[in-house]
Amino acid sequence: LGAIDQLGKRFLKSGRRIVGLQPPAKGRLGFLEQANALGKARIGSRLQGETLRRCIERGRNGDGDLLIIENQNLGSVRSSFRLLSQLGGSLVVSENNALFELDAFNALETIGGSLEIANNHLLARISEFAVLVDVQGILIENCGLLQELLGFDQLEVCQGNLQVRSNPVLRVVSGFAVLQVIGGNLIFGQNPLLENITGFDQLFELEDLLIQEHPVLTQIPSFDQVSSIQTLSLMHNELLPLLQGFSRITEISGDLDLFSNHALGYINAFGALRTIAGSFYVVNNDGLLALQGFNLLDHIGGDLDISQQAELYRVQGFSRLKTISGSFYLESNYSLEEVYGFGTLQTIEGDFVLSENQIRILPAFGYLEQVGGDFQVFSEPQLSQINAFGSLLNVGGFLHIESNDLLKVVGGFGSLGSIGTDLYIRSNATLTAIRGFNRLRSVGNDIWFRDNPLLTSIAGFGELQQVGDDLRIIDHNSLETITAFESLTSVADILEVRNNPVLRFCCGLGTLIEVGGYNTANISANADGCNSVAEIDAACNATLSDCTPNCIGYV
């Protein structure tokens, strides 16, 4: 077939197959050298070295696919298509179990379909596709002996996805020096020996960037020409030490995921980023020491999750962030002591969760007005005070402050007007005072204060009028006075003040007792004066004419 100029036009007009052709040498495809344009050709299934059968088949629509597939003994494809410059459809080289070399397309400039080189278990070398300019998509997958992916130095446009996946000994990806546009996603995944990814210096447009599951990867490009992206995911790249660049990205329309990159020490990137439409995850990067920057970021459309970094000691930045449409999680960063920033944050539509860090003093969330979900501060062993939420107006779910060993004062909620479900303050080993909440008017379900052994007083709550379910104050060895809840007139179910052995003054509950604004009451195991409904009523609601010389609260 050495003289065929356009395969599929003249000889295969009727769609008939050419069979019984003899290749020039066993295990090598070395003919078709003069073909410069192809219709549809299939070379596969029956090439056994001596006989090529059903090797070329014209497509009904002339789509121009070239398929080299399922050839058990084909060892190399060298100069077979040395003049081929255009291919209307896809070039697929797949399931050739003996193929070790692919070096036959050095004149190929355009591929109207995709380039797929996959599941060739002995393939060690791919030609550089040195003049390829335009392709629909690229897939390099499961090429068993491929160590280097080089070249593609003239490729300007990949209209679909560019994927390099599951190549067991691939060490280096280099080239793509003038590639400007990827119409789909750029994906590097599960190449266990991949150490370096370089190139892509001119790339300015793509959809998703995914670099995942490379245990020895140490270098990735900076992608400094890219201005927007959908999802950016760097996950399970255990030796990647530094993330830098991405200097022109202003918007990420999906998620930004930084997950389980255990050697990642610093992030010096995303200096122009203003919007993340999805979520921002910084999770389980054990070597991350500081998270800083993001000082132009003003909106996150999903969650902000900074969690499970073993060495992270500082979070600094986010100085213009105003809204988080999901939840804010800062938890399980076991060395985190310093948090600065977030001073302009106004709205969190989901949960606010602060847990299992080493934070001593909370940053001033001085502009935070709304938390649409739950508000939780728990298991913060170094936190000494909570007074950073003076502008908070509403919590849509519950507010829990729990198991903070060095927390001494709960306050700073002076503007909070409503809590959608529960208010729990419990098991804070050194808490001495609960105060503030002076504008809180309603709690949807329960108020529970329990097992704060050094708590001596409960004050504030001066405008609280109703509790949607229970009010319980239980198990406080040092509690002496309750002056809070003076305006409270309705507890829908249970009023319980129990097992507070030195509690003598409960007149904050006097109005509630007087109007009988509860379903059932359990007032017991407290000190005299606050050990029953009758004692509280007598001590706090007696008129002057009823008062005896020993009446508590009158002189």
Residue pairs with C-beta under 8 A, 6 or more apart in sequence:
1 7
1 21
1 31
1 32
1 35
2 31
2 32
2 33
2 34
3 34
4 11
4 32
4 34
4 35
5 34
5 35
5 36
5 37
6 35
6 36
6 37
6 38
6 39
7 32
7 35
7 37
7 38
7 39
7 41
7 56
8 38
8 39
8 40
8 41
8 56
8 58
8 59
8 62
9 39
11 18
12 18
12 39
12 56
12 57
12 58
13 58
15 58
15 60
17 54
17 56
17 57
18 55
18 56
19 53
19 54
19 55
20 51
20 52
20 53
21 31
21 52
21 53
21 55
22 50
22 51
22 52
23 29
23 30
23 31
23 47
23 49
23 52
24 30
24 31
26 49
26 50
26 73
27 49
27 73
27 74
27 75
27 76
27 98
28 74
28 75
28 76
28 77
28 78
29 43
29 47
29 68
29 74
29 76
29 77
29 78
29 80
29 104
30 78
30 79
30 80
31 80
32 80
32 81
33 79
33 80
33 81
33 82
33 83
34 83
35 81
35 83
35 84
36 83
36 84
36 85
36 86
36 107
37 84
37 85
37 86
37 87
37 88
38 64
38 66
38 84
38 87
38 88
39 58
39 59
39 62
39 63
39 64
39 88
40 57
40 58
40 59
40 62
40 63
40 64
40 65
40 66
40 89
41 55
41 56
41 57
41 65
41 66
41 67
42 54
42 55
42 56
42 57
42 65
42 67
42 69
43 52
43 55
43 56
43 66
43 67
43 68
43 69
43 71
44 55
44 67
44 68
44 69
44 70
44 71
45 54
45 69
45 70
45 71
46 52
46 53
46 54
46 55
47 53
47 55
47 71
47 72
47 73
47 74
48 72
48 73
49 73
49 74
59 65
59 89
62 88
63 88
63 89
63 113
64 87
64 88
64 89
64 112
64 113
65 89
65 90
65 91
65 92
65 113
66 81
66 87
66 89
66 90
66 91
66 92
67 90
67 92
67 94
68 74
68 77
68 92
68 93
68 94
68 96
69 92
69 93
69 94
69 95
69 96
70 94
70 95
70 96
71 96
71 98
71 99
72 96
72 97
72 98
73 98
74 96
74 98
74 99
75 98
75 99
75 100
75 101
76 99
76 100
76 101
76 102
76 103
77 93
77 99
77 101
77 102
77 103
77 104
78 101
78 103
78 104
79 103
79 104
80 104
81 104
81 105
81 107
81 108
82 104
82 106
82 107
83 107
84 105
84 107
84 108
85 107
85 108
85 109
85 110
86 108
86 109
86 110
86 112
87 108
87 110
87 111
87 112
87 113
88 112
88 113
89 111
89 112
89 113
90 111
90 112
90 113
90 114
90 115
90 116
90 136
91 105
91 108
91 111
91 113
91 114
91 115
91 116
92 114
92 116
92 118
93 99
93 102
93 116
93 117
93 118
93 120
94 116
94 117
94 118
94 119
94 120
95 118
95 119
95 120
96 120
96 123
97 120
97 121
97 122
98 122
99 120
99 122
99 123
100 122
100 123
100 124
100 125
100 145
101 123
101 124
101 125
102 117
102 120
102 123
102 125
102 126
102 127
103 125
103 126
103 127
104 127
105 127
105 129
105 132
106 127
106 128
106 129
106 130
106 131
107 131
108 129
108 131
108 132
109 131
109 132
109 133
109 134
110 132
110 133
110 134
110 135
111 132
111 134
111 135
111 136
112 136
113 136
113 137
114 135
114 136
114 137
114 138
114 139
114 160
115 129
115 132
115 135
115 137
115 138
115 139
116 137
116 138
116 139
116 141
117 123
117 126
117 139
117 140
117 141
117 143
118 139
118 140
118 141
118 142
118 143
119 141
119 142
119 143
120 142
120 143
120 144
121 142
121 143
121 144
121 145
122 144
122 145
123 143
123 144
123 145
123 146
124 145
124 146
124 147
125 146
126 140
126 143
126 146
126 149
127 151
128 150
128 151
128 152
128 153
128 175
129 151
129 152
129 155
130 151
130 153
130 154
131 154
132 152
132 154
132 155
133 154
133 155
133 156
133 157
134 155
134 156
134 157
134 159
135 155
135 157
135 158
135 159
136 158
136 159
136 160
137 158
137 159
137 160
137 161
137 162
137 163
137 184
138 158
138 161
138 162
138 163
139 161
139 163
139 165
140 146
140 149
140 163
140 164
140 165
140 167
141 163
141 164
141 165
141 166
141 167
142 165
142 166
142 167
142 168
143 167
143 170
144 167
144 168
144 169
145 169
146 167
146 169
146 170
147 169
147 170
147 171
147 172
148 170
148 171
148 172
148 174
149 164
149 167
149 170
149 172
149 173
149 174
149 175
150 172
150 174
150 175
151 175
152 175
152 176
152 179
153 175
153 176
153 177
153 178
154 178
155 176
155 178
155 179
156 178
156 179
156 180
156 181
157 179
157 180
157 181
157 183
158 179
158 181
158 182
158 183
158 184
159 181
159 183
159 184
160 183
160 184
161 182
161 184
161 185
161 186
161 187
162 182
162 184
162 185
162 186
162 187
163 185
163 187
163 188
163 189
164 170
164 173
164 187
164 188
164 189
164 191
165 187
165 188
165 189
165 190
165 191
166 189
166 190
166 191
167 191
167 194
168 191
168 192
168 193
169 193
170 191
170 193
170 194
171 193
171 194
171 195
171 196
172 194
172 195
172 196
172 198
173 188
173 194
173 196
173 197
173 198
173 199
174 196
174 197
174 198
174 199
175 199
176 199
176 200
176 203
177 199
177 201
177 202
178 202
179 199
179 200
179 202
179 203
180 202
180 203
180 204
180 205
181 203
181 204
181 205
181 206
182 203
182 205
182 206
182 207
183 205
183 206
183 207
184 206
184 207
184 208
185 206
185 207
185 208
185 209
185 210
186 200
186 203
186 206
186 208
186 209
186 210
187 208
187 210
188 194
188 197
188 210
188 211
188 212
188 214
189 210
189 211
189 212
189 213
190 212
190 213
190 214
191 214
192 213
192 214
192 215
192 216
193 216
194 214
194 216
194 217
195 216
195 217
195 218
195 219
196 217
196 218
196 219
197 211
197 217
197 219
197 220
197 221
198 219
198 221
199 221
200 221
200 223
201 221
201 224
201 225
202 225
203 221
203 223
203 225
203 226
204 225
204 226
204 227
205 226
206 226
206 229
207 229
207 230
207 231
208 229
208 230
208 231
208 232
208 233
208 254
209 223
209 229
209 231
209 232
209 233
210 231
210 233
210 235
211 217
211 220
211 233
211 234
211 235
211 237
212 233
212 234
212 235
212 236
212 237
213 235
213 236
213 237
214 236
214 237
214 238
214 240
215 236
215 237
215 238
215 239
216 238
216 239
217 237
217 239
217 240
218 239
218 240
218 241
219 240
220 234
220 237
220 240
221 245
222 244
222 245
222 246
222 247
223 245
223 246
223 249
224 245
224 246
224 247
224 248
225 248
226 246
226 248
226 249
227 248
227 249
227 250
227 251
228 249
228 250
228 251
228 252
228 253
229 249
229 251
229 252
229 253
229 254
230 252
230 253
230 254
231 252
231 254
231 255
231 256
231 257
231 278
232 246
232 252
232 254
232 255
232 256
232 257
233 255
233 256
233 257
233 259
234 240
234 243
234 257
234 258
234 259
234 261
235 257
235 258
235 259
235 260
235 261
236 259
236 260
236 261
237 261
237 264
238 260
238 261
238 262
238 263
239 262
239 263
240 261
240 263
240 264
241 263
241 264
241 265
241 287
242 264
242 265
242 266
242 268
243 258
243 261
243 264
243 266
243 267
243 268
243 269
244 267
244 268
244 269
245 269
246 269
246 270
246 273
247 269
247 270
247 271
247 272
248 272
249 270
249 272
249 273
250 272
250 273
250 274
250 275
251 273
251 274
251 275
251 276
251 277
252 273
252 275
252 276
252 277
252 278
253 277
253 278
254 277
254 278
255 276
255 278
255 279
255 280
255 281
255 302
256 270
256 276
256 278
256 279
256 280
256 281
257 279
257 281
258 264
258 267
258 281
258 282
258 283
258 285
259 281
259 283
259 284
259 285
260 283
260 284
260 285
261 285
262 284
262 285
262 286
262 287
263 287
264 285
264 287
264 288
265 287
265 288
265 289
266 288
266 289
266 290
267 288
267 291
267 292
267 293
268 293
269 293
270 293
270 294
270 297
271 293
271 295
271 296
272 296
273 294
273 296
273 297
274 296
274 297
274 298
274 299
275 297
275 298
275 299
275 301
276 297
276 299
276 300
276 301
276 302
277 301
277 302
278 301
278 302
279 300
279 301
279 302
279 303
279 304
279 305
279 326
280 300
280 302
280 303
280 304
280 305
281 303
281 305
282 288
282 291
282 305
282 306
282 307
282 309
283 305
283 306
283 307
283 308
283 309
284 307
284 308
284 309
285 309
285 312
286 309
286 310
286 311
287 310
287 311
288 309
288 311
288 312
289 311
289 312
289 313
289 314
290 312
290 313
290 314
290 315
290 316
291 306
291 312
291 314
291 315
291 316
291 317
292 314
292 315
292 316
292 317
293 317
294 317
294 318
294 321
295 317
295 318
295 319
295 320
296 320
297 318
297 320
297 321
298 320
298 321
298 322
298 323
299 321
299 322
299 323
299 325
300 321
300 323
300 324
300 325
300 326
301 325
301 326
302 325
302 326
303 324
303 326
303 327
303 328
303 329
303 350
304 324
304 326
304 327
304 328
304 329
305 327
305 329
306 312
306 315
306 329
306 330
306 333
307 329
307 330
307 331
307 332
307 333
308 331
308 332
308 333
309 333
309 335
309 336
310 333
310 334
310 335
311 335
312 333
312 335
312 336
313 335
313 336
313 337
313 338
314 336
314 337
314 338
314 339
314 340
315 330
315 336
315 338
315 339
315 340
315 341
316 338
316 339
316 340
316 341
317 340
317 341
318 341
318 342
318 345
319 341
319 343
319 344
320 344
321 341
321 342
321 344
321 345
322 344
322 345
322 346
322 347
323 345
323 346
323 347
323 348
323 349
324 345
324 347
324 348
324 349
324 350
325 349
325 350
326 349
326 350
327 348
327 350
327 351
327 352
327 353
327 373
328 348
328 350
328 351
328 352
328 353
329 351
329 353
330 336
330 339
330 353
330 354
330 355
330 357
331 353
331 354
331 355
331 356
331 357
332 355
332 356
332 357
333 356
333 357
333 358
334 356
334 357
334 358
335 358
336 357
336 358
336 359
337 357
337 358
337 359
337 360
337 382
338 359
339 359
339 362
339 363
340 363
341 363
342 363
342 365
342 368
343 363
343 364
343 365
343 366
343 367
344 367
345 365
345 367
345 368
346 367
346 368
346 369
346 370
347 368
347 369
347 370
347 372
348 368
348 370
348 371
348 372
348 373
349 370
349 372
349 373
350 372
350 373
351 371
351 373
351 374
351 375
351 376
351 397
352 371
352 373
352 374
352 375
352 376
353 374
353 376
354 362
354 376
354 377
354 378
354 380
355 376
355 377
355 378
355 379
355 380
356 379
356 380
357 380
358 380
358 381
358 382
359 380
359 382
359 383
360 382
360 383
360 384
361 383
361 384
361 385
362 383
362 385
362 386
362 387
362 388
363 388
364 388
365 388
365 389
365 391
365 392
366 388
366 390
366 391
367 391
368 389
368 391
368 392
369 391
369 392
369 393
369 394
370 392
370 393
370 394
370 396
371 392
371 394
371 395
371 396
371 397
372 396
372 397
373 396
373 397
374 395
374 397
374 398
374 399
374 400
375 395
375 397
375 398
375 399
375 400
376 398
376 399
376 400
376 401
376 402
377 383
377 386
377 400
377 401
377 402
377 404
378 400
378 401
378 402
378 403
378 404
379 402
379 403
379 404
380 404
380 407
381 404
381 405
381 406
382 406
383 404
383 406
383 407
384 406
384 407
384 408
385 407
385 408
385 409
385 411
386 401
386 407
386 409
386 410
386 411
386 412
387 409
387 411
387 412
388 412
389 412
389 413
389 416
390 412
390 413
390 414
390 415
391 415
392 413
392 415
392 416
393 415
393 416
393 417
394 416
394 417
394 418
394 419
394 420
395 416
395 418
395 419
395 420
396 420
397 420
397 421
398 419
398 420
398 421
398 422
398 423
398 424
398 445
399 419
399 422
399 423
399 424
400 422
400 424
400 425
401 407
401 410
401 424
401 425
401 426
401 428
402 424
402 425
402 426
402 427
402 428
403 426
403 427
403 428
404 428
404 431
405 428
405 429
405 430
406 429
406 430
407 428
407 430
407 431
408 430
408 431
408 432
408 433
409 431
409 432
409 433
409 435
410 425
410 428
410 431
410 433
410 434
410 435
410 436
411 433
411 434
411 435
411 436
411 460
412 436
413 436
413 437
413 440
414 436
414 437
414 438
414 439
415 439
416 437
416 439
416 440
417 439
417 440
417 441
417 442
418 440
418 441
418 442
418 443
418 444
419 440
419 442
419 443
419 444
420 444
421 443
421 444
421 445
421 446
422 443
422 444
422 445
422 446
422 447
422 448
423 443
423 446
423 447
423 448
424 446
424 447
424 448
424 450
425 431
425 434
425 448
425 449
425 450
425 452
426 448
426 449
426 450
426 451
426 452
427 450
427 451
427 452
428 452
428 455
429 452
429 453
429 454
430 454
431 452
431 454
431 455
432 454
432 455
432 456
432 457
432 478
433 455
433 456
433 457
433 459
434 449
434 455
434 457
434 458
434 459
434 460
434 484
435 457
435 458
435 459
435 460
436 460
437 460
437 461
437 464
437 484
438 460
438 461
438 462
438 463
439 463
440 461
440 463
440 464
441 463
441 464
441 465
441 466
442 464
442 465
442 466
442 467
442 468
443 464
443 466
443 467
443 468
444 468
444 469
445 467
445 468
445 469
445 470
446 467
446 468
446 469
446 470
446 471
446 472
447 467
447 470
447 471
447 472
448 470
448 472
448 474
449 455
449 458
449 472
449 473
449 474
449 476
450 472
450 473
450 474
450 475
450 476
451 474
451 475
451 476
452 476
452 479
453 476
453 477
453 478
454 477
454 478
455 476
455 478
455 479
456 478
456 479
456 480
456 481
457 479
457 480
457 481
457 482
457 483
458 473
458 479
458 481
458 482
458 483
458 484
458 508
459 483
459 484
459 508
460 484
461 484
461 485
461 486
461 488
461 508
462 484
462 486
462 487
463 487
464 484
464 485
464 487
464 488
465 487
465 488
465 489
465 490
466 488
466 489
466 490
466 491
466 492
467 488
467 490
467 491
467 492
468 492
469 491
469 492
469 493
469 494
470 491
470 492
470 493
470 494
470 495
470 496
471 485
471 488
471 491
471 494
471 495
471 496
471 518
472 494
472 496
472 497
472 498
473 479
473 482
473 496
473 497
473 498
473 500
474 496
474 497
474 498
474 499
474 500
475 498
475 499
475 500
476 499
476 500
476 503
477 500
477 501
477 502
478 502
479 500
479 502
479 503
480 502
480 503
480 504
480 505
481 503
481 504
481 505
481 506
482 497
482 503
482 505
482 506
482 507
482 508
482 509
482 530
483 505
483 507
483 508
484 508
485 508
485 509
485 511
485 512
486 508
486 510
486 511
487 511
488 509
488 511
488 512
488 517
489 511
489 512
489 515
489 517
490 512
490 517
490 518
491 512
491 517
491 518
491 519
492 518
492 519
493 518
493 519
493 520
494 518
494 519
494 520
494 521
494 522
495 509
495 512
495 518
495 520
495 521
495 522
495 523
496 521
496 522
496 523
497 503
497 506
497 509
497 522
497 523
497 526
497 530
498 522
498 523
498 524
498 525
498 526
499 524
499 525
499 526
500 525
500 526
500 527
500 530
501 525
501 526
501 527
502 527
503 526
503 527
503 530
504 526
504 527
504 528
504 529
504 530
504 552
505 529
505 530
505 539
505 552
506 526
506 529
506 530
506 536
506 539
506 540
507 536
507 539
507 540
507 553
509 536
509 540
510 536
510 537
510 539
510 540
510 541
512 518
513 533
513 536
513 537
513 540
513 541
514 537
514 540
514 541
521 533
523 530
523 531
523 532
523 533
523 535
523 536
524 531
524 532
525 531
528 535
529 535
529 536
529 539
529 552
530 536
530 539
538 551
539 551
539 552
539 553
540 552
540 553
542 551
542 553
542 554
544 554
547 554
